[in-house]
Amino acid sequence: MRESFGNRKVTSGERKLLISRVFASIAKRYDLMNDLMSFGIHRRWKQALVKSVILPAGAVVVDLAGGTGDVAAAIHKKTGNSVIVADASRQMIEVGRKRHKSALRWVVAEGENLPFAANSVELLTLSYGLRNMTDSEKTLEEIFRCLKPSGKFICLEFSTPAFWLKPFYDFYSRTIIPRLGAFVAREPEAYQYLIESIRKFPNQRQLCQQFMDAGFERVEYKNLSFGISALHFATKPAEHDA
Ligand SMILES: C[S@@+](CC[C@H](N)C(=O)[O-])C[C@H]1O[C@@H](n2cnc3c(N)ncnc32)[C@H](O)[C@@H]1O
């Protein structure tokens, strides 16, 4: 099957390998690059996600594609719950493990094949991860399977900005980000991939439709910074059988 990696057509096996190389190569500079590329605004976007989290004590929480664990650590700080960070990259997890010595648990796992029992998770968060999955449909199926009935899924992703912002945004992402990627992360290709993957990602409404197609209900979204990012919320139906 042909998949895309940025603008290149590759097989799904090649895509998986290329993406794992991207995150292995940028793991140590990943958080610094996020700060530089977004002028620190990614922290506010992640805070918006964390602010929306309401949990009963002891709830099982998974931060999928959790990378270096900053969203998981913030959820833990807000709610006191232990959070499981699941990510496909050992290198990203290693960086996170050293940084957060709090009540986070770490598991190397792919979104397309989650190591959690059906109906076992109260909340699953996924920030800037869906775009990188080799098979996003399978990942949504897996998220749906693992969530308890009435369990919540919160997805934070780059999205489609307001039309008036698009020319500035396009200029910035085409010219500045690849240069930052070259000079700071020393991985221009990785950041070229990032920009192209954002460009190809579904817009706010299309993503809502994908979540509904996967069986979720109460699907809604909230734009952040005029749609540069968006938070999507979805719930597994209460009456869903295992
Ligand atoms: C852009 S980073 C996001 C990290 C973190 N959630 C954040 O918001 O900063 C994407 C993460 O997705 C992970 N990833 C890529 N493909 C994956 C897959 N198939 N399953 C699970 N994680 C994956 C990468 O290893 C990387 O840590």
Ligand as a Chemical Component Dictionary entry (heavy atoms), coordinates in Angstrom:
data_LIG
# 
_chem_comp.id                   LIG 
_chem_comp.type                 NON-POLYMER 
_chem_comp.pdbx_formal_charge   0 
_chem_comp.three_letter_code    LIG 
# 
loop_
_chem_comp_atom.comp_id 
_chem_comp_atom.atom_id 
_chem_comp_atom.alt_atom_id 
_chem_comp_atom.type_symbol 
_chem_comp_atom.charge 
_chem_comp_atom.model_Cartn_x 
_chem_comp_atom.model_Cartn_y 
_chem_comp_atom.model_Cartn_z 
_chem_comp_atom.pdbx_ordinal 
LIG C1  C1  C 0  5.284 15.340 17.469 1  
LIG S1  S1  S 1  5.651 14.169 18.700 2  
LIG C2  C2  C 0  4.488 14.551 19.978 3  
LIG C3  C3  C 0  5.012 14.288 21.350 4  
LIG C4  C4  C 0  4.151 14.838 22.486 5  
LIG N1  N1  N 0  2.838 14.232 22.507 6  
LIG C5  C5  C 0  4.023 16.328 22.408 7  
LIG O1  O1  O 0  2.904 16.817 22.259 8  
LIG O2  O2  O -1 5.036 17.016 22.489 9  
LIG C6  C6  C 0  4.972 12.704 17.999 10 
LIG C7  C7  C 0  5.229 11.473 18.799 11 
LIG O3  O3  O 0  4.522 10.409 18.179 12 
LIG C8  C8  C 0  5.298 9.227  18.333 13 
LIG N2  N2  N 0  4.831 8.259  17.336 14 
LIG C9  C9  C 0  5.032 8.258  15.997 15 
LIG N3  N3  N 0  4.409 7.214  15.431 16 
LIG C10 C10 C 0  3.806 6.524  16.439 17 
LIG C11 C11 C 0  3.001 5.359  16.489 18 
LIG N4  N4  N 0  2.700 4.682  15.386 19 
LIG N5  N5  N 0  2.543 4.962  17.688 20 
LIG C12 C12 C 0  2.843 5.663  18.821 21 
LIG N6  N6  N 0  3.607 6.771  18.836 22 
LIG C13 C13 C 0  4.077 7.201  17.660 23 
LIG C14 C14 C 0  6.716 9.702  18.124 24 
LIG O4  O4  O 0  7.661 8.782  18.621 25 
LIG C15 C15 C 0  6.697 11.045 18.865 26 
LIG O5  O5  O 0  7.099 10.898 20.190 27 
# 
loop_
_chem_comp_bond.comp_id 
_chem_comp_bond.atom_id_1 
_chem_comp_bond.atom_id_2 
_chem_comp_bond.value_order 
_chem_comp_bond.pdbx_ordinal 
LIG C1  S1  SING 1  
LIG S1  C2  SING 2  
LIG S1  C6  SING 3  
LIG C2  C3  SING 4  
LIG C3  C4  SING 5  
LIG C4  N1  SING 6  
LIG C4  C5  SING 7  
LIG C5  O1  DOUB 8  
LIG C5  O2  SING 9  
LIG C6  C7  SING 10 
LIG C7  O3  SING 11 
LIG C7  C15 SING 12 
LIG O3  C8  SING 13 
LIG C8  N2  SING 14 
LIG C8  C14 SING 15 
LIG N2  C9  SING 16 
LIG N2  C13 SING 17 
LIG C9  N3  DOUB 18 
LIG N3  C10 SING 19 
LIG C10 C11 SING 20 
LIG C10 C13 DOUB 21 
LIG C11 N4  SING 22 
LIG C11 N5  DOUB 23 
LIG N5  C12 SING 24 
LIG C12 N6  DOUB 25 
LIG N6  C13 SING 26 
LIG C14 O4  SING 27 
LIG C14 C15 SING 28 
LIG C15 O5  SING 29 
# 
